[in-house]
Amino acid sequence: MDLTFDEIPEDLWEDWVWLVSPGDLTRAVEEETQPLLSSPYQVTSVYTVNLPKLVLFDLMWSSRLEMSDEGVSDVNDLGRPVRRDADDVLGSLEFLLRNYPLVLRWKLPPEKVATLSPSLWDDINEPPELLWYVPQELEGAPLDLESLSIDFFNPFIPSLRRMGVHRSVIGVISAVRSLDQVRSALTDPEGHPLRQAVDASIAELASRGLIELHEDRIRRMTDRGVRMSQTEPLNDCLSCRCRVEELMEYEMGGDED
């Protein structure tokens, strides 16, 4: 496969370098480690958010999507005036975190997934904080890293439910600690460190000419900001990774010293 590289415009270079790695405006939260059923493994999910990218991501979709009596339409106008603030950005982060739990599934071909019986997951509409379930057809099957798929997504959205993907789910681990931080910031109008970091991100984006403010609220993405959004992907503003560790068992024995 041929690789192609799009050159970063020279006048955006300095701001692009900052946006990709904005230093202390990145936040990482490690969730609680969970043992993986009766296997010798435990899993830990880690969520990292690039706050300046999150601000631009929130602004991009707020500008593009327009509400009307007919529903939501994509007007594809990144420079359209809107009114957004730190609460709106934090609300978007809460939405993303709720819809990207750690999901562990059996590695099964689609035709096998289609044969799985209705289960506990059929009655769940939103990711629970923590829940394990083994489909009856797979009870007793070996659970190892070769048979396990690890993802971050909401397995209960209607399109995936129609495909039956949710029935291959073994467990769901939501971003409890991350969500607690965001919800705490939403209820603290001034002093929460996460809110302060969002405010700092907004101010920095404005000082770099990527967004326009009006009465201390985000009004729109500037032409420069639109060019940046077309240069650097914003959908990775929230990244998720999983650490898998094998639990070691030690047997004590032998003569005592």
N, C-alpha and C positions, 0 to 999 in steps of 0.2 A: 504494500500500500504506500502510495506517495504521500509524503508529509508536506504541508504548506504552512507557511507562517505569515500572518498579517502583520505588517510593520506598524508599530505604535507611532502615531503622528508626533513629530518632534515637539510641537507646542503643548502636547498633552503628557509628555514623557514624565516629567517630575510629579505631576498629580497622579498619574497612573501608578507609578512606583509606590506612592503613599497609599493609594486606594487598595492596592493588592495586599499591602502589609502595613496597616495603620498603627502599629505599635500598641500603646495602651488602650486603644479604642477597639480592641478585640477582647472578647470574653469567652472563657472555656469553663464548662461545668462537667464534672465527673459524677455520673449517677451512681446509685448504690449497686454494689456487686450482687449478682443473683446466681445461686447454684442452678445448673441446667438439669432439672428433673433428676432422674436416677443415673445420670451420666457422670463421668469423672471430670466434668468441665464446669467452669463458672464464667459468666459474661458480665462485662462492664461497658455501658455505653457512655460516650463522651460527646457533648455538643459544643461546638465552637461557632460563635457568631461574629462576623465582621460588621460592626455597627455602622460605619459610613456606607458600606454597600447595602446594608439593610434599609437605611434611610432612602437611598436612591431606588432600591427595589420597591419599597412602599410607594414612593412618589411615581415611579414608572407605571405601576398598575392602577393607581388612583387616577392618573391622567388618561390612561388608555380606556378604562372601563367607565361607561356612562349609564346611569340608571334612568329608566323612563317607564311609562305605563306599560310598554310592551316587554319590559324586562331589561336585562343587561346587554349592552352592545359594546363591541370593541371599536372605538373610533380611531385607534392607532395614531393619536396625536400626543406625543410625549411632551410637547410644550404647552399643553392646555392648562389654564389656570385652575388650581385647586386650593384647598386650605387644609394643611396637615400640620400636626405638632407632635411633641414627644409622646403624648398619650396614644395617638394614632399609630405611631411607629411601634410602640410597645404592644399595642393590640395586635398588630400584624405579626410580631414575633410570637406572641401567645398562640395565635392561630397556626403558625407554622409548627411550633413545638407540639401542639395537640395532634397535628396530623402527620407527624413523623416519629412515631414510637419505634422502638427496636422490635422487629418482628422476626421470629424464628419459624421457619417452615421446613417441612420435609421436601427434599429434592425429588420431585416426581414429574414425569412427563404429563402434558396437558390431558392426554386421554386417561391417565390414571387418576388425576385430580377429579375428572368428571364422574368417576365411579364412586367417589366417597359419599357416604350417607349424610343426610342433614344432621347437624350437630349443634352443640352449645353456641358456636359462633353465629349461627343463623339468627339468633335472638339479640345480638349485640350490634348497636348502631355506631358507637363511638369507641375508640381504643380505651380499654380499662387501664387502671394504674398498673396492675400486675395480674396476670391470669395465665394458667397453663391448662392445656387440654390435648389429649391424644385421641385422634380419630379411632373408632373401634376397629376399623380394618387394619390399623397399623399398631395396635397394642402388641407389645412384645418384640417389635422390630428393633434391631440394633440402632441406637442413637449415637452416632459419631460424627466427626467433622466431614466425612465423605457424604453423609446422608442429610446434612444440615445446610439450609440456605439462610443467610443472615442479611436482613434488609432494614431500611428505614422508610416506611410508608404506611398509609392508612389502608388496611386490607378490607375495610367495610364500606368503602364508597360504592355507590350503586353499580358503576360499570364493572368493577372487580367482583362484586357480589354476583352479578349476572354470569360472570365467567366461572364462578365457583372457587376462585383463588383462595378465599378465606377458609375454605374447608381443609386446606393443607397446612394451616397454621398450627404450630405447637404451642407457642407462647407469645404474649405481648407484654412489653415492659415500657411504660410511658416515661416521659421526661419529667419525673416528679420534682426533682430538685431544681431543674431549670425553670419549670413552670412556677414553682414557689417564688423564685427570685423575681420573675417578671410580674407576677401578681402583687408581690410586695411593693415593687416599684410603681405599679399603677395606683396603689392606694396611698403612696407617699409623694405628695406634690413637690417636695423640695429636696429632702436630704438623702434619698436612696442613691448609692453609688452607680447603679445601672442607669437610672434616670439622668444623673449628672453626665454619664458617658454619652448617652443619646443626645443630650443638649450640646455637649462639646462637639459631637460629630456633625450636628446640624450647623453649628457656628463655623466649624472648619470647612465644611463643604461650601458654605456661603462665602467665606473669605477667599476660597480658591475659584470663585466664580462659576461653580457647578450648579448651584441652586439660587433662587431669588427669594428673599424674605420680605414679608409685609406685616407690620404690627407684631413682630416676634413669632410669626407663623410662616411655614413654608408656603410660598405662593405658587411656584412652578419650577420646573427644570429649565435652566438656561440653554441656549443653543450649544454652548460648550459642554454642558452636562449631558445633553442629548447625544453629542458626538462621543462622549466618554461611555455612555451606556451602550452605544453601538460598537465600541471598541473592546470593552471589557465586559464579559458576562456578569450579571448580577444575581442570577439564580443560585449561586453558590454562597450567598451571604450567610446561610446557615449550613454548616457541614456537620456530618455525623460519622462517627467511627465506633467500632466495637473492639474491645480487647477480650480475647478468649484465653483462659488460663486452665491448665490441667492441674487438678488437685492431686497432690502426692500423698500416699499413705505410707506411714512408717511403722514397722513392727519392732517393738522393743523386746529384747531377749538377751540371753547370755548371762554370764556370771556378773554379779555386782562387784564394782571395785571397792 
